[in-house]
Amino acid sequence: MFVVGKILSGVTQPLVWVVALLVLAILVFRRRPAVAHGLTTAGLGLLLFLGWLPVPNALMHELESRYAEVAPQADLRSYAGMVVLGGAFEQGYVAQDHRQPVLNDGAERMVAPVAAAQRHPTLQIVFTGGEGTVFGTGPSEAERARVLFESLGLSGERVRYESASRTTYENAVLTAQLPGLDRTQPWLLVTSAWHMPRSMAVFRKMGWNVTAYPVDFRTGSGTPWLEYSLREGVTRWQLVLHEWLGILAYSVRDWT
């Protein structure tokens, strides 16, 4: 399922669609120049459309709004701890050449647990994440998380790591197998807000008693209609499409 998911995730990359249209235009140009012209126009039109942010932002905001944001100073003493999903680090091969963890745009996944642990000394922290690439090299995300947490003063028996999972489904299954961990206790699930609907569905399906603790918000209640960025648009379209494809795939497999 992991490899299949990675192959299917290529479908969620909008620039692949643009390239496909342009390549198809080249292939049919000699025999059907009018069709080639139409395909080229469609490809360029799609490319321009991808940078118009109100549409992908609205779709992403719908995902981010399904679970309420937890106030920074909320009382978390009734929870056993936090399950922190991986995804906040650059790929493992990047970490091989550096002596420090290299975070990506999802860095809030790592910052929020440290802040919560400082306010609530009895709160357990469980990080789950292996290497999420097909031919991944370098230390697992769990190993890099350990380095980061310990550098920020978060260490000891209250912090645990699961380093074999590669998908959200494996996060839920393999973390539950950690010795002495009781998934029926109340836990907070920490991940990006746009990833939370799929994560909550999977964890609850696997028997976890979890409450959403969304972080890493990318949108607000509205986006100015003239907001345009090809780089941001492509990235957000890919995130949204990837999440919906994941929700669909997990539903087909009866994991949600």
C-alpha positions as CSV (number, residue, x, y, z in Angstrom):
1,M,0.0,0.0,0.0
2,F,2.9,2.4,0.7
3,V,4.4,2.1,-2.7
4,V,1.0,2.2,-4.4
5,G,0.2,5.3,-2.5
6,K,3.4,7.0,-3.6
7,I,2.7,6.2,-7.2
8,L,-0.9,7.5,-6.9
9,S,0.4,10.6,-5.2
10,G,2.0,11.6,-8.5
11,V,-1.5,12.1,-9.8
12,T,-2.0,14.9,-7.3
13,Q,0.8,17.0,-8.7
14,P,-0.9,19.5,-10.9
15,L,2.2,20.3,-13.0
16,V,2.2,16.7,-14.1
17,W,-1.2,17.4,-15.8
18,V,0.3,20.4,-17.5
19,V,3.3,18.4,-18.8
20,A,1.0,15.6,-20.0
21,L,-1.1,18.1,-22.0
22,L,2.0,19.6,-23.6
23,V,3.6,16.2,-24.4
24,L,0.4,15.0,-25.9
25,A,0.3,18.2,-28.0
26,I,3.8,17.4,-29.3
27,L,2.8,13.9,-30.2
28,V,-0.2,14.8,-32.3
29,F,1.1,18.0,-33.8
30,R,2.0,16.6,-37.2
31,R,-1.2,14.7,-37.8
32,R,-3.6,17.0,-36.0
33,P,-2.2,20.5,-35.6
34,A,-5.6,21.9,-34.5
35,V,-5.9,19.4,-31.7
36,A,-2.3,20.1,-30.7
37,H,-3.1,23.8,-30.6
38,G,-6.0,23.1,-28.3
39,L,-4.0,20.9,-26.0
40,T,-1.3,23.6,-25.8
41,T,-3.8,26.2,-25.0
42,A,-5.4,24.0,-22.3
43,G,-2.0,23.3,-20.7
44,L,-1.0,26.9,-20.5
45,G,-4.5,27.9,-19.3
46,L,-4.3,25.3,-16.6
47,L,-0.9,26.5,-15.6
48,L,-2.1,30.0,-15.2
49,F,-5.2,28.9,-13.3
50,L,-3.1,26.9,-10.7
51,G,-1.6,30.2,-9.4
52,W,-5.0,31.7,-8.5
53,L,-5.1,31.1,-4.8
54,P,-8.7,31.6,-3.8
55,V,-9.8,28.2,-5.1
56,P,-7.1,26.0,-3.5
57,N,-7.3,28.0,-0.3
58,A,-11.1,27.6,-0.1
59,L,-10.7,23.8,-0.5
60,M,-7.9,23.7,2.1
61,H,-9.8,25.9,4.5
62,E,-12.6,23.3,4.4
63,L,-10.2,20.6,5.6
64,E,-8.6,22.9,8.2
65,S,-12.0,23.9,9.6
66,R,-13.3,20.5,10.5
67,Y,-11.7,20.4,13.9
68,A,-11.5,23.3,16.3
69,E,-8.2,25.0,17.0
70,V,-6.9,24.4,20.6
71,A,-6.1,27.5,22.5
72,P,-2.4,27.8,23.3
73,Q,-3.1,28.1,27.0
74,A,-5.7,25.4,27.2
75,D,-5.7,23.1,30.2
76,L,-4.4,19.7,28.9
77,R,-4.1,17.9,32.3
78,S,-7.0,15.5,31.5
79,Y,-5.0,14.0,28.6
80,A,-2.5,11.2,28.8
81,G,-0.3,12.8,26.2
82,M,0.2,13.9,22.6
83,V,0.7,11.7,19.6
84,V,2.8,13.7,17.2
85,L,2.7,12.7,13.5
86,G,5.9,13.0,11.4
87,G,6.0,15.2,8.3
88,A,7.8,18.3,9.8
89,F,11.2,17.4,8.5
90,E,13.0,17.5,5.1
91,Q,13.8,14.2,3.6
92,G,16.3,12.0,5.3
93,Y,19.1,12.4,2.8
94,V,19.2,16.1,3.6
95,A,19.8,15.4,7.3
96,Q,22.8,13.1,6.4
97,D,25.0,16.1,5.5
98,H,24.1,18.2,8.5
99,R,24.4,18.0,12.3
100,Q,21.0,19.5,13.0
101,P,17.4,18.6,12.2
102,V,16.2,20.3,9.0
103,L,12.5,21.4,9.4
104,N,10.1,22.1,6.6
105,D,6.9,24.2,6.4
106,G,5.2,22.0,8.9
107,A,7.6,22.9,11.8
108,E,4.6,23.7,14.1
109,R,4.1,20.0,14.5
110,M,7.3,19.9,16.5
111,V,7.0,23.3,18.3
112,A,3.5,22.8,19.7
113,P,4.4,19.6,21.7
114,V,7.4,21.2,23.3
115,A,5.4,24.2,24.4
116,A,2.6,22.0,25.7
117,A,5.1,19.7,27.6
118,Q,6.7,22.8,29.2
119,R,3.3,23.9,30.6
120,H,2.2,20.3,31.6
121,P,5.1,18.3,33.0
122,T,3.1,15.1,33.3
123,L,2.1,15.1,29.6
124,Q,3.5,12.2,27.6
125,I,4.9,12.9,24.1
126,V,4.9,10.1,21.5
127,F,6.4,10.9,18.1
128,T,5.6,8.6,15.2
129,G,7.4,8.7,11.9
130,G,9.9,6.6,9.9
131,E,11.2,7.4,6.4
132,G,8.4,8.4,4.1
133,T,10.1,8.1,0.8
134,V,10.3,4.9,-1.3
135,F,14.1,4.8,-1.5
136,G,14.7,6.9,1.6
137,T,18.1,7.1,3.1
138,G,19.4,8.8,6.2
139,P,18.1,8.8,9.8
140,S,14.4,8.2,10.3
141,E,12.1,11.1,11.3
142,A,11.9,9.7,14.8
143,E,15.7,9.8,15.1
144,R,15.7,13.4,14.0
145,A,12.8,14.3,16.3
146,R,14.8,12.9,19.2
147,V,17.7,15.2,18.4
148,L,15.4,18.2,18.1
149,F,13.3,17.5,21.2
150,E,16.4,16.8,23.4
151,S,18.1,20.0,22.1
152,L,15.0,21.9,23.4
153,G,15.1,20.2,26.8
154,L,12.4,17.6,26.1
155,S,13.7,14.1,27.0
156,G,13.4,11.3,29.5
157,E,10.8,8.6,29.9
158,R,7.9,10.9,29.1
159,V,9.0,11.0,25.5
160,R,8.7,7.9,23.2
161,Y,9.4,7.3,19.6
162,E,8.0,5.0,16.9
163,S,10.4,4.9,13.9
164,A,9.0,2.3,11.4
165,S,5.8,3.9,10.1
166,R,5.6,5.4,6.6
167,T,1.9,6.3,6.3
168,T,-0.9,7.7,8.5
169,Y,-2.4,4.2,8.8
170,E,1.0,2.8,9.9
171,N,1.3,5.7,12.4
172,A,-1.9,4.6,14.1
173,V,-1.2,0.8,14.0
174,L,2.5,0.8,15.0
175,T,2.3,3.5,17.7
176,A,-0.4,1.4,19.4
177,Q,2.0,-1.5,19.6
178,L,4.6,0.5,21.7
179,P,5.0,-1.4,25.1
180,G,2.9,0.0,27.9
181,L,1.0,2.5,25.7
182,D,-2.8,2.5,26.2
183,R,-4.6,3.9,23.2
184,T,-8.0,3.9,25.1
185,Q,-6.8,6.7,27.3
186,P,-7.5,10.2,26.1
187,W,-4.8,11.4,23.7
188,L,-4.2,14.6,21.7
189,L,-3.4,14.0,18.0
190,V,-1.0,16.6,16.7
191,T,-0.6,17.2,13.0
192,S,-1.2,19.8,10.3
193,A,-4.8,21.2,10.3
194,W,-5.3,20.2,6.6
195,H,-4.1,16.6,7.4
196,M,-6.3,16.3,10.5
197,P,-9.5,14.9,8.9
198,R,-7.8,11.9,7.5
199,S,-5.6,11.4,10.5
200,M,-8.5,11.5,13.0
201,A,-10.6,9.1,10.9
202,V,-7.7,6.6,10.7
203,F,-6.7,6.8,14.4
204,R,-10.3,6.4,15.6
205,K,-10.9,3.5,13.3
206,M,-7.8,1.8,14.8
207,G,-9.3,2.2,18.3
208,W,-7.6,5.3,19.5
209,N,-9.3,7.7,21.9
210,V,-8.0,10.9,20.3
211,T,-8.9,14.6,20.3
212,A,-7.6,16.8,17.5
213,Y,-4.9,19.3,18.2
214,P,-4.4,20.9,14.8
215,V,-1.4,23.1,14.0
216,D,0.3,24.4,10.9
217,F,-2.7,26.3,9.5
218,R,-2.2,27.5,5.9
219,T,-5.4,29.5,5.3
220,G,-7.8,32.0,6.9
221,S,-11.5,32.6,6.6
222,G,-11.0,34.2,3.1
223,T,-8.5,34.9,0.4
224,P,-8.4,38.2,-1.6
225,W,-9.7,37.5,-5.1
226,L,-6.6,38.9,-6.7
227,E,-4.1,36.9,-4.7
228,Y,-1.9,35.1,-7.1
229,S,1.2,32.9,-6.7
230,L,2.1,30.1,-9.0
231,R,4.5,28.5,-6.5
232,E,2.0,28.7,-3.6
233,G,-0.9,27.7,-5.8
234,V,0.8,24.5,-7.1
235,T,1.8,23.5,-3.6
236,R,-1.6,24.0,-2.1
237,W,-3.4,22.2,-5.0
238,Q,-1.1,19.3,-4.4
239,L,-1.7,19.2,-0.7
240,V,-5.5,19.4,-1.1
241,L,-5.7,16.8,-3.8
242,H,-3.3,14.5,-1.9
243,E,-5.5,14.6,1.2
244,W,-8.7,13.9,-0.7
245,L,-7.1,11.0,-2.6
246,G,-5.9,9.7,0.8
247,I,-9.4,10.0,2.3
248,L,-10.9,8.2,-0.7
249,A,-8.2,5.4,-0.6
250,Y,-8.7,4.8,3.1
251,S,-12.4,4.8,2.7
252,V,-12.2,2.1,0.0
253,R,-10.0,0.1,2.3
254,D,-12.5,0.6,5.1
255,W,-10.0,2.4,7.3
256,T,-12.2,5.5,7.8
